[in-house]
Amino acid sequence: MVSNLEEFREKRTLSDVLGAVPWWVIIIAIVGVYVLVSMVTSPLYIKAFKAILPGVQITLEVTFLAYLLALVLGLIAGMFRVSRNPILYALGTLYVEVIRGLPMLVIILYAGFVIGPAIRDATHKMVDLPMLSRAIVGLGIGYGAYLAEVYRAGIESVHGGQMEAARSLGMSYMEAMRYVILPQAIRRVLPPLGNNFIALLKDTSLVAVVAIPDLLQMGRLFISRTFRAFEGYNAVAVLYLIMTFLLSALVRFVERRWRIP
């Protein structure tokens, strides 16, 4: 009986140890090393990477700038969505519902070929945004609607008594939001904010339709010159995976650093 109990404990301990091992990381690392070694030793892949790598900078630039714009727009719209002012609530709801109902590709095309020319014509060509800026604006507007709902959920998750307590101390509504509600709300919604950041990185591939030389567009240009679609798209996929894994690690670090105990 004692030996069976000891054997059960040993098996349970071994199971716990095996369960604690991040097997998905090990598998990805093994496969990743194999794929990278195979690619860097192939002249075709080396040529593909050299041609495509300049697009990484544009992709990261679009990602960070568009996400920064989305954070600002989402915060404003999210605060409108929880406002008791019917006009502000209606404006926030209109923005969220309309933008979320449109495909991201349509928003980018609209920003590139409708909003951009309209601003240029309205200012008599004094303000003529380059296509890169138009694409960033389109992505920022699109993701701002999704982040607005994230902010709204975070604000509503904070107990209403905290707003009442802040107002009773003499704070205005905006001061209470800034110093009491938003710091708690943002820390609570860090995971979905991080997920949207990673999703935005992948959606930057859509800016290729407006001829932005991002990672995907550079891959398409390489394929059109060499007719090597297999190597071209594989190189694009690997670079996207590397950026996604690195930014995911950054997001997890920020979440651990700023999470609510």
C-alpha positions in Angstrom: 0.0 0.0 0.0 2.8 2.4 0.9 4.8 1.5 -2.2 1.8 2.2 -4.4 1.3 5.6 -2.7 4.9 6.4 -3.2 4.7 5.4 -6.9 1.6 7.5 -7.3 3.4 10.5 -5.8 6.4 9.9 -8.1 4.2 9.8 -11.1 2.3 12.9 -10.1 5.6 14.7 -9.5 6.8 13.7 -12.9 3.5 14.8 -14.5 3.7 18.1 -12.8 7.3 18.6 -14.0 6.4 17.7 -17.6 3.3 20.0 -17.4 5.4 22.9 -16.3 7.7 22.7 -19.3 6.8 25.2 -22.0 6.7 22.6 -24.8 5.3 25.0 -27.3 8.3 27.3 -26.9 10.7 24.3 -27.3 8.9 23.1 -30.4 8.9 26.6 -32.0 12.6 27.0 -31.1 13.6 23.7 -32.7 11.6 24.2 -35.8 12.6 27.9 -36.0 16.3 27.1 -35.8 16.0 24.4 -38.4 14.1 26.7 -40.8 16.5 29.6 -40.2 19.6 27.4 -40.8 18.0 26.0 -44.0 17.3 29.5 -45.2 20.6 31.2 -44.4 22.5 28.5 -46.1 20.4 28.8 -49.3 21.5 31.5 -51.8 17.9 32.0 -53.0 16.7 32.8 -49.5 19.7 35.0 -48.8 18.8 37.0 -51.9 15.1 37.1 -50.8 16.0 38.4 -47.3 18.3 41.1 -48.7 15.5 42.3 -51.0 12.7 42.2 -48.4 14.5 43.4 -45.2 14.1 47.2 -46.0 10.3 46.7 -45.7 10.7 45.7 -42.0 11.5 49.3 -41.0 8.4 50.6 -42.8 6.2 47.9 -41.2 7.4 48.8 -37.7 7.0 52.5 -38.4 3.4 52.0 -39.5 2.7 49.7 -36.6 3.9 52.1 -33.9 2.6 55.3 -35.3 -0.8 53.8 -36.2 -1.1 52.2 -32.7 -0.2 55.5 -31.1 -3.0 57.2 -33.1 -5.4 54.4 -32.2 -4.6 54.7 -28.5 -5.5 58.4 -28.6 -8.6 58.0 -30.7 -9.7 55.0 -28.7 -9.3 56.8 -25.4 -11.3 59.8 -26.5 -14.1 57.6 -28.0 -14.0 55.3 -25.0 -14.6 58.3 -22.6 -17.4 59.5 -24.9 -19.0 56.1 -24.6 -19.2 56.3 -20.8 -20.2 59.9 -20.8 -23.6 61.0 -19.5 -23.6 63.8 -22.1 -26.0 62.5 -24.8 -24.1 64.3 -27.6 -20.7 62.9 -26.6 -22.2 59.5 -26.1 -23.8 59.6 -29.6 -20.6 60.8 -31.2 -18.6 58.0 -29.6 -21.1 55.4 -30.4 -21.4 56.5 -34.0 -17.7 56.4 -34.5 -17.4 52.9 -32.9 -20.3 51.3 -34.7 -19.5 52.7 -38.2 -15.8 52.0 -38.1 -16.2 48.5 -36.7 -18.7 47.7 -39.4 -16.2 48.4 -42.2 -13.4 46.1 -43.3 -9.9 47.4 -42.5 -8.9 47.3 -46.1 -11.9 49.6 -47.0 -10.8 52.1 -44.3 -7.3 52.1 -45.6 -8.4 52.7 -49.2 -10.8 55.4 -48.1 -8.1 57.2 -46.2 -5.7 56.9 -49.1 -8.0 57.9 -52.0 -10.8 59.8 -50.4 -9.7 61.5 -47.2 -6.3 62.4 -48.4 -7.4 64.1 -51.7 -10.3 65.8 -49.8 -7.8 67.4 -47.4 -5.5 68.4 -50.3 -8.4 70.0 -52.2 -9.8 71.7 -49.1 -6.5 73.3 -48.3 -5.7 74.2 -52.0 -2.8 71.7 -52.0 -1.2 73.3 -48.9 -1.6 70.1 -47.0 -0.9 67.0 -49.2 -0.4 64.0 -47.0 1.9 61.3 -48.5 0.4 57.9 -49.0 2.3 56.5 -46.0 0.7 59.0 -43.7 -2.7 58.3 -45.2 -2.2 54.5 -44.5 -1.2 55.2 -40.9 -4.3 57.4 -40.4 -6.5 54.7 -41.9 -5.1 52.0 -39.6 -5.2 54.3 -36.6 -8.9 55.2 -37.2 -9.8 51.6 -37.7 -8.1 50.3 -34.6 -9.2 53.3 -32.6 -12.8 52.0 -32.7 -11.7 48.6 -31.3 -9.6 50.2 -28.6 -12.5 52.5 -27.6 -14.5 49.4 -26.5 -11.5 48.1 -24.6 -11.2 51.4 -22.8 -14.9 51.5 -22.1 -14.8 48.0 -20.6 -11.9 49.0 -18.4 -13.5 52.2 -17.2 -16.7 50.4 -16.4 -14.8 47.7 -14.5 -13.7 50.3 -11.9 -16.2 50.6 -9.1 -18.5 53.6 -9.4 -17.9 54.5 -5.8 -14.4 55.6 -6.7 -15.7 58.3 -9.0 -18.2 59.5 -6.3 -15.4 59.6 -3.7 -13.1 61.6 -6.1 -15.9 64.1 -6.8 -16.7 64.4 -3.1 -13.0 65.4 -2.6 -13.6 68.4 -4.9 -12.2 66.9 -8.1 -13.8 67.7 -11.4 -15.0 64.9 -13.7 -11.9 65.1 -15.9 -9.6 65.2 -12.8 -11.2 62.2 -11.4 -10.9 60.4 -14.7 -7.3 61.3 -15.0 -6.0 60.6 -11.5 -8.3 57.9 -10.2 -10.3 56.0 -12.9 -8.0 55.8 -15.9 -4.8 54.6 -14.1 -6.7 51.6 -12.8 -8.7 51.0 -16.0 -5.6 51.1 -18.3 -3.7 48.6 -16.1 -6.7 46.3 -16.2 -7.0 46.3 -20.0 -3.3 45.9 -20.8 -3.8 42.3 -22.1 -6.4 43.3 -24.8 -4.4 46.4 -25.6 -1.4 44.2 -26.2 -3.4 41.7 -28.3 -4.6 44.6 -30.5 -1.1 45.8 -30.9 0.0 42.4 -32.2 -3.1 42.3 -34.5 -2.2 45.7 -35.8 1.3 44.6 -36.7 -0.1 41.8 -38.9 -2.8 44.1 -40.4 0.0 46.5 -41.6 0.3 44.0 -44.5 -2.9 45.6 -45.9 -1.1 48.9 -46.7 0.6 47.1 -49.6 -2.6 47.7 -51.6 -1.7 51.5 -51.6 1.8 50.8 -52.8 3.5 51.3 -49.4 6.9 49.5 -49.5 6.3 47.5 -46.4 7.4 44.0 -45.8 4.7 42.3 -47.9 5.0 44.8 -50.7 8.8 44.3 -50.9 8.2 40.5 -51.0 5.7 41.0 -53.9 8.3 43.1 -55.7 10.9 40.4 -55.2 8.6 37.7 -56.5 7.6 39.8 -59.6 11.3 40.2 -60.5 12.5 36.6 -59.8 9.3 34.5 -60.1 10.3 32.8 -56.9 7.1 32.9 -55.0 8.0 30.0 -52.6 11.1 31.6 -51.3 9.6 35.1 -51.3 6.5 34.4 -49.3 8.4 32.1 -47.0 10.9 34.9 -46.2 8.0 37.3 -45.6 6.2 34.8 -43.3 9.4 34.2 -41.3 10.1 37.9 -40.8 6.5 38.5 -39.7 6.8 35.6 -37.2 10.0 37.0 -35.8 8.5 40.5 -35.3 5.3 39.0 -33.8 7.2 36.9 -31.3 9.5 39.8 -30.2 6.6 42.2 -29.8 4.6 39.5 -28.0 7.5 39.1 -25.5 7.5 42.9 -25.1 3.8 43.0 -24.4 4.1 40.2 -21.8 6.9 42.1 -20.1 4.8 45.2 -19.9 1.8 43.2 -18.6 3.9 41.7 -15.8 5.4 45.0 -15.0 2.2 47.0 -14.7 -0.4 44.4 -13.8 -2.6 45.0 -10.8 -1.5 42.8 -7.8 
